[in-house]
C-alpha cells in the first residue's frame, strides 16, 4: 500500500495566492527622461511577501547591503476566517452525470459526486514600495481603477469545480511615508483585500449506473413477511425475471 493512501492536498491556499498575484502582474509605470533616454515604461515586479529565507539570501547574494530595486509589490496571505454566512448546507452532495466529448454511450458515462465545499474568507495584503511620489500615484491609480470595490476572478477551468468563481474585494488602504531628511526616501502603501475561498473534498467519479431493470410479478402473501421470504415464495412458484427496461429503450438520436 502506498504511504500516500488517504493523503489529500489540493494546494488551495497556494492556488488562491497565485490567482491574487496574477491580478497585479505586468503592471507598468512611466519613468522620466534620463540623460539621452526618452521616457519609457518599466514593469513593476510582484513577489510573494513570505519569501523562503534561503532563496531570499541567494537572491540578495548573501549580503544585507544589496539595495532593493523600486518600485516593487509584494502579496501575502495574512489571515483566514470562518464564513458561516457563505454555507449552502452541511454535508450536501451534488451528483452529476457526464460523458466526455467523443465518448461512446453508455461505456464512457461517468457519475460525479461532489461534497459541498467549506467556505472561508481569506485576507490578502498587497504592499507597494516606491521611491518617489509620482510612481506611487501611478501604481495606486491603476489598482484603484480595477476595484469598484470588487473584482471577480476565476480560479480554474475544471467543469466540476463549482467554486471556480470568486471575488476579490478591496477593504482597506494604508499610506505610509517616512519624513524627508530622516531616512532614505521610501513610500509604502498596504492594500487589504478579502477573498471568499472554498476547501473542496476530492471528487468521486463512478462508472456504475443502472443499465437494466428486472422485475418479477407474482401473487404472494406479503403480510408481516421479510423480503427474503417473499423472494423464496416467488422462487417456489417458478416465476422468472422479466427485463422491463434496457439501454436500448433510450432514444439518444
Backbone torsions as a table, in degrees:
resi	resn	phi	psi	omega
1	UNK	NA	136.4	179.6
2	UNK	-67.0	144.4	177.6
3	UNK	-68.4	-13.4	177.9
4	UNK	-92.3	8.4	178.3
5	UNK	-62.3	121.2	-178.9
6	UNK	86.5	-3.9	179.2
7	UNK	-85.7	136.5	-179.9
8	UNK	-144.0	124.8	178.1
9	UNK	-142.5	115.6	-173.2
10	UNK	-100.5	3.7	179.8
11	UNK	54.5	41.3	-175.5
12	UNK	-64.5	-50.8	-179.4
13	UNK	-60.3	-44.1	-178.8
14	UNK	-62.9	-41.0	-179.4
15	UNK	-64.1	-44.8	-179.9
16	UNK	-66.6	-36.7	178.8
17	UNK	-65.4	-41.2	178.7
18	UNK	-65.1	-40.7	178.5
19	UNK	-65.1	-38.3	178.3
20	UNK	-64.5	-44.0	-180.0
21	UNK	-65.9	-31.7	-178.7
22	UNK	-64.6	-24.0	178.5
23	UNK	-59.9	-36.3	-172.5
24	UNK	-104.9	7.3	180.0
25	UNK	-70.6	150.3	176.7
26	UNK	63.6	22.7	173.9
27	UNK	-75.1	142.1	-173.5
28	UNK	-125.9	157.1	173.0
29	UNK	-133.0	154.9	178.3
30	UNK	-92.9	130.4	177.2
31	UNK	-108.1	148.1	-173.9
32	UNK	-75.8	177.5	-178.0
33	UNK	-71.0	136.2	179.5
34	UNK	-131.7	117.0	-177.2
35	UNK	56.2	-115.7	-179.6
36	UNK	-100.6	12.9	-177.3
37	UNK	-92.3	131.4	178.1
38	UNK	-75.2	158.1	174.9
39	UNK	-54.9	142.3	-175.4
40	UNK	-148.4	170.5	178.1
41	UNK	-102.1	139.5	174.2
42	UNK	-124.8	148.2	-179.6
43	UNK	-82.4	136.7	177.1
44	UNK	-91.0	110.7	-178.0
45	UNK	-70.8	152.5	175.2
46	UNK	-129.1	138.9	-178.2
47	UNK	-136.6	167.8	175.9
48	UNK	-73.6	124.2	-176.9
49	UNK	-67.7	-18.7	178.4
50	UNK	-102.8	76.6	-174.7
51	UNK	-80.1	146.8	173.4
52	UNK	-65.1	136.1	-174.4
53	UNK	-64.1	-38.3	-179.6
54	UNK	-67.1	-46.3	-180.0
55	UNK	-63.8	-42.7	179.1
56	UNK	-61.6	-38.2	178.7
57	UNK	-66.3	-39.1	178.9
58	UNK	-65.0	-44.1	179.9
59	UNK	-65.3	-31.3	178.7
60	UNK	-86.0	7.1	179.6
61	UNK	58.2	35.7	175.7
62	UNK	56.6	36.4	175.5
63	UNK	-142.0	148.0	178.2
64	UNK	-92.5	0.8	-176.6
65	UNK	-97.0	-1.9	179.4
66	UNK	-74.9	123.5	-177.2
67	UNK	-70.7	152.5	177.6
68	UNK	-87.6	133.1	179.1
69	UNK	-81.2	126.4	-179.8
70	UNK	-112.8	151.7	3.8
71	UNK	-77.9	161.4	-175.3
72	UNK	-152.8	145.7	175.6
73	UNK	-126.4	146.9	178.3
74	UNK	-138.0	135.0	-179.7
75	UNK	-114.5	147.2	-177.6
76	UNK	-153.0	140.6	172.2
77	UNK	-85.7	114.7	-171.8
78	UNK	-104.3	-22.6	-175.7
79	UNK	-163.0	151.5	174.7
80	UNK	-133.7	127.2	-177.8
81	UNK	-124.1	153.6	176.3
82	UNK	-65.2	148.4	-178.8
83	UNK	-134.0	70.9	-179.5
84	UNK	-62.6	-24.3	-179.8
85	UNK	-69.3	-14.7	-179.3
86	UNK	-98.5	-1.6	-178.2
87	UNK	-72.0	139.5	178.0
88	UNK	-110.6	22.1	-176.2
89	UNK	127.2	164.4	-179.4
90	UNK	-117.7	126.8	178.8
91	UNK	73.5	14.1	178.7
92	UNK	-69.7	145.9	-179.2
93	UNK	-127.6	130.5	177.1
94	UNK	-102.8	130.2	178.4
95	UNK	-115.1	136.2	-178.6
96	UNK	-142.4	142.6	177.7
97	UNK	-106.5	128.8	-176.0
98	UNK	-135.6	151.5	172.3
99	UNK	-136.1	124.2	-176.4
100	UNK	-63.3	154.8	177.9
101	UNK	-60.2	129.3	-177.6
102	UNK	85.3	0.6	-179.9
103	UNK	-72.3	165.7	-178.8
104	UNK	-104.2	128.1	178.4
105	UNK	-87.0	130.9	3.2
106	UNK	-101.2	7.5	-171.7
107	UNK	-58.5	-40.8	-172.2
108	UNK	-93.6	8.3	177.9
109	UNK	-71.0	133.6	178.9
110	UNK	-123.9	143.4	174.9
111	UNK	-107.0	118.8	-176.0
112	UNK	-105.2	126.3	177.8
113	UNK	-113.2	126.0	-178.2
114	UNK	-128.8	128.2	176.4
115	UNK	-80.4	149.6	177.7
116	UNK	-60.7	123.1	-179.8
117	UNK	-68.3	157.0	180.0
118	UNK	-93.9	121.2	-176.3
119	UNK	-86.8	145.7	172.8
120	UNK	-139.5	167.3	173.1
121	UNK	-118.0	118.2	-179.7
122	UNK	-98.4	144.5	176.6
123	UNK	-108.5	123.2	177.8
124	UNK	-113.5	142.2	174.9
125	UNK	-114.2	136.2	173.6
126	UNK	-116.0	114.9	179.7
127	UNK	-100.3	134.5	-178.3
128	UNK	-121.1	128.3	176.1
129	UNK	-118.9	133.9	178.1
130	UNK	-141.6	152.4	-178.1
131	UNK	-93.6	-14.0	177.9
132	UNK	-144.6	160.5	-173.8
133	UNK	-66.9	-33.9	-178.0
134	UNK	-63.6	-47.6	178.0
135	UNK	-63.7	-38.0	178.9
136	UNK	-60.8	-45.8	179.4
137	UNK	-66.2	-36.9	178.4
138	UNK	-60.8	-46.1	-179.4
139	UNK	-65.9	-45.8	-177.8
140	UNK	-61.7	-43.0	-177.3
141	UNK	-65.5	-38.8	178.5
142	UNK	-64.5	-38.8	-178.9
143	UNK	-72.7	-45.4	-176.0
144	UNK	-66.3	-23.8	176.8
145	UNK	-71.3	-23.3	-178.3
146	UNK	-76.2	-29.1	-171.4
147	UNK	-110.8	128.8	-175.4
148	UNK	-134.3	42.9	-4.1
149	UNK	-98.8	20.1	-170.1
150	UNK	-126.3	147.0	178.4
151	UNK	-132.7	135.4	179.5
152	UNK	-95.9	135.8	179.0
153	UNK	-128.6	159.2	176.6
154	UNK	-115.7	125.4	-172.8
155	UNK	-93.9	-14.6	179.3
156	UNK	-160.2	169.4	177.9
157	UNK	-109.3	7.4	-177.6
158	UNK	-71.5	124.8	-178.6
159	UNK	-68.1	-20.6	179.3
160	UNK	-87.7	-5.9	-178.0
161	UNK	-88.8	101.1	-177.9
162	UNK	-85.1	6.4	175.8
163	UNK	-112.4	16.5	-173.1
164	UNK	-71.1	-16.7	176.5
165	UNK	-106.0	131.7	176.0
166	UNK	-148.2	179.8	-176.4
167	UNK	-124.9	151.4	173.8
168	UNK	-118.8	116.7	-175.9
169	UNK	-113.2	129.0	175.8
170	UNK	-79.6	120.0	-175.2
171	UNK	-119.7	-8.7	-179.0
172	UNK	-162.5	146.4	178.1
173	UNK	-134.8	126.7	-178.4
174	UNK	-128.6	114.8	177.2
175	UNK	-90.7	142.8	176.1
176	UNK	-148.5	128.7	-179.7
177	UNK	-146.7	129.1	-179.8
178	UNK	-76.3	157.1	-175.9
179	UNK	-72.3	134.3	179.0
180	UNK	-60.2	139.1	178.4
181	UNK	90.4	-16.5	179.6
182	UNK	-87.2	-41.6	-178.4
183	UNK	-148.8	177.9	177.0
184	UNK	-62.3	141.2	-174.6
185	UNK	-64.3	124.2	178.0
186	UNK	-148.5	120.3	178.0
187	UNK	-104.9	124.9	-177.1
188	UNK	-128.3	136.0	176.3
189	UNK	-132.2	136.8	176.8
190	UNK	-118.3	124.0	177.5
191	UNK	-105.5	135.3	-179.5
192	UNK	-107.4	133.6	-178.0
193	UNK	-129.8	147.4	173.6
194	UNK	-117.1	132.4	-176.1
195	UNK	-131.7	119.3	172.1
196	UNK	-66.9	126.5	178.2
197	UNK	-123.7	159.1	-175.0
198	UNK	-132.5	133.0	174.8
199	UNK	-96.0	113.5	-173.5
200	UNK	-106.1	136.9	175.1
201	UNK	-78.7	162.3	178.7
202	UNK	-59.0	145.4	178.0
203	UNK	-83.2	134.2	176.8
204	UNK	-98.1	126.8	-179.9
205	UNK	-115.9	124.9	-179.2
206	UNK	-122.3	146.7	175.0
207	UNK	-114.8	19.5	179.1
208	UNK	-104.3	125.6	178.1
209	UNK	-153.7	168.0	-176.7
210	UNK	-72.7	119.3	177.1
211	UNK	-107.8	-30.0	-179.9
212	UNK	-137.6	147.2	176.7
213	UNK	-122.6	121.2	179.3
214	UNK	-114.1	138.2	177.6
215	UNK	-136.4	158.4	172.3
216	UNK	-127.3	130.8	-179.8
217	UNK	-114.9	122.3	179.5
218	UNK	-156.0	166.7	-179.6
219	UNK	-98.2	112.5	178.4
220	UNK	-135.6	162.1	175.5
221	UNK	-90.8	103.5	-174.3
222	UNK	-94.6	2.7	-177.1
223	UNK	-67.7	122.0	174.9
224	UNK	55.4	37.3	179.7
225	UNK	-122.6	148.4	179.9
226	UNK	-79.4	164.6	178.8
227	UNK	-63.7	-33.2	178.3
228	UNK	-63.9	-39.2	179.3
229	UNK	-66.6	-37.9	-179.6
230	UNK	-66.8	-41.7	178.3
231	UNK	-64.0	-41.7	178.8
232	UNK	-62.7	-37.8	178.7
233	UNK	-64.8	-42.5	178.1
234	UNK	-64.9	-37.2	176.8
235	UNK	-63.1	-41.2	-178.5
236	UNK	-65.3	-30.0	179.5
237	UNK	-83.5	-6.0	178.3
238	UNK	73.0	25.1	-180.0
239	UNK	-82.6	124.5	-177.2
240	UNK	-95.9	167.9	179.3
241	UNK	-80.4	141.8	172.9
242	UNK	-112.1	132.1	177.8
243	UNK	-83.8	102.6	-174.6
244	UNK	-92.9	-11.5	-178.8
245	UNK	-153.2	131.9	174.6
246	UNK	-134.7	169.8	178.5
247	UNK	-65.4	-23.2	178.6
248	UNK	-68.7	-14.8	177.9
249	UNK	-78.4	-10.2	-178.5
250	UNK	-90.0	126.2	177.4
251	UNK	-87.8	108.7	-177.4
252	UNK	-104.9	13.5	179.0
253	UNK	-73.6	NA	NA
